[in-house]
Structure formats: C-alpha cells, structure tokens
C-alpha cells in the first residue's frame, strides 16, 4: 500500500477510537441498554457444596477377562457395518454416475 510508505498517516487510515462510531449510528439502531450485572456473594449461593471424593478399591481382575466371563459384555459399536454401508453406497453412486455418462 503506497499510503503506508508516507510519513504521515492519512485520516481515513487512522484506527477507530473505542466508542467513536456511536456518534454516527442513529439511536433507533442501537441495542437496548443492558442491565447491570449483580454482584454474587457466598451468602447468595443456596446449593450445598459437593461431597468429598472417595477412592474406590481396585478390583483384582477387570470384568470380561478370559478367566472370568462377563454377562454384561459391551454391545458392538457397529463401526465396521457403518463403514461397509458407506463404502457400498459410495461405490454404487460411482457406478451409477459412470452409467449415466
């Protein structure tokens, strides 16, 4: 920019001062005034504090290991099925687009 090479910055390139554009905007376009934020103190809080954290005793073996079969096995995620479904639909779209050409 050639204006940046000059010693004196043109007035249209000067940064806008905070609140400087409020003089240009009409009062009907301004947002409504915001209510002041209330100051909260400890006495305003009515919820009791959370109970302290207690450590759980570790189990000897995690459930689902081969030595101990688990009846609460997690459900399969279905990720392979979803990927296969997506792959087949993309493949079908590619074949259909080739046939239409």
N, C-alpha and C positions, 0 to 999 in steps of 0.2 A: 504494500500500500504506500503510495507516494506521500500521503499525509503524515505517516509515522516518521518519515525522514526529516520533516521540518522541525525547527527548534521550538516553535510554539504550536500547541495542540489546538486545532480548530474547535470552536464551541460545540459543534454537533458531535464531536468525538469524546467529550468530557463525560465521565461516569455520572450517572444519575444519583443524586443525593437521596438518602432514605426519606420517604415522605414527600419528595419533590414533585411526583406526578399526581399527588392528591389534589393539587390546585387546578389541574387540567380536567379531572374527572368530575362529572356532574354529581350532585348529591343524590339524585334518584338512582344512579348506577352503583353507588357504594353499598356494601353489605351492611346489615343491621349491626348495631353496636353489640359487642359481646359482653355478657355479664362477668363480673369479676370472679375469679376462682376462689372458692372458700378455702380457708386455712384449716387443715385437719390436725388434731392433736391426738394423743393416746387415749384420752377420755372419750373421743368420738367413736372409737372402734368398739363395737359390741360383740364381736366374734372372739371366742377364746382362742388362745394360741394352740398350735398343733401339738400333739403328744410327742414326747421324745422318741427318737428312732432306736429300736432294739435290734440287736443282731440275731439272726436265725442260726440255729445249729446246723452245720453242714451234714448232708446225708452221706451214707457210706458209698453207695453207687447211684448214679443218676437213673431214673426210670427209663425203660426202653433199651437197656443194655442186653446183650445176648444171654447173660446169666440170669436175668430177671425179665421175663416177657411182660410187657405192659399192655393193659386192656385199653388205656387211654392214649393210643398212638395218635400223633397229629395227622390230620387229613392231608392228602396230597395237594400240592399247590396248584396243579393243573397248568403249570407253565409250559411244559412240553406240548400239551394239547393245544394251548393257545397259540404257541409259535407255529405249530404244524398247520393250524387253521389259517393263520395269517399268511403263511407261506403258500398254501394251496390257493387261497383267494387271489394273491398277487400273481401267481403262476397262471391262473385261469384268466385274469384280466389281460396279461401279456399275450396269451394265446388268442383271446378274443380280439384284441387290437390288431394283431397280425392278420387275422382272418378278414377283418373289415377293410384292410388296405388292399 
